[in-house]
Amino acid sequence: MNPAAPKTADQNQVIAPGGVIGILGGGQLGRMTAMAAARLGYRVHTFCPDRNSPASHVSWHNTVAAYDNKSALKAFAESVDVVTFEFENIPSATTEYLAALKPTRPKPNVLYLTQERLREKRFLASINVPTTKFLDVARMEALESAVKALGRPAILKSAEFGYDGKGQVRIDGDMDLFEAWVKMGGEVGILEAYVDFVREISVIVARAPDGSTAIYQPVENQHKNHILDVTLVPARISQAVAGRAEAIARHIATEIGLVGLLAVEMFVTHNDEVLVNELAPRPHNSGHWTIDGCITSQFEQFVRAVCGLSLGSTERHSDAMMKNLIGDDVSGWKELLNDPAVKLHLYGKTEARPGRKMGHYTRLSPKAGGRNGDDRR
């Protein structure tokens, strides 16, 4: 992809209700976006290589084709008014091709920067955003010197196609580096210094075509086996740390030229530093609580942003705990439905595999105070 000013069909058009939103990807994020879009009067057309995808169950139309199938992409573009995506593992050439035909939000360059960890980290460094220390590892032979420079423990990650802990290996004191490289499984790696953090947080920010933003307050994320397990709202951090995290998220959204939604995952250290770990330019697992706990869910906000509508209130009316249902966890759905404080969300996936996100539930409680997160500019 050539990130320098490609041809674009985006002229800051407003896509009015009744229009068609094209979504690349068919997972649960696309599913929940389609449901939010329907409530605002939009139809959704998904484009996904997989048949019977979660989003296909609730969409107006579905195209099943490879992401590099240009004839299918052309027909897809002709049927929609705006294009977006629900995950990053899409060829950037696909969004560049579509952007010449229909408004594509976020723009292709946002996908290009965030789908590869080295590009993402270098971009963050260029706009003075604090991150974990990192070194690029272009081949296995460079790993030894990188480990010597950053020390052990360190985290080796594949530069591309990583999510939910896939393509990540922790290099401890006795780990063989060749074994670590093989486990990582990528052609190019990035080595990150280990961060002894107090907690992990994330901030979700929306940005409209006119540059206005709306931000959700920081939430606390707890992981199990590298997969998000629980999100707590509000995060157990000081007002100063929360303000810094929100400012960082808004700064990144502005500098990257976002139109849509951006989740910024961060570490909070023992001395209250805020270090950015990763970016996700679409709805995020840690924002699922907003469906039940906020005036405007992250999915409705996503629709509003990519269609050029005014952004909604991010005020939370309750405290919340969101828990993912991974693999066989979903078998407890009956008990969860018996709990009046629980809101259950299942994704319509037929096979419960280990590590697969099958659904989530949110437990609401009375708001205990603190910032309500409604911050629109």
Disulfide bonds with the S-S distance in Angstrom:
none
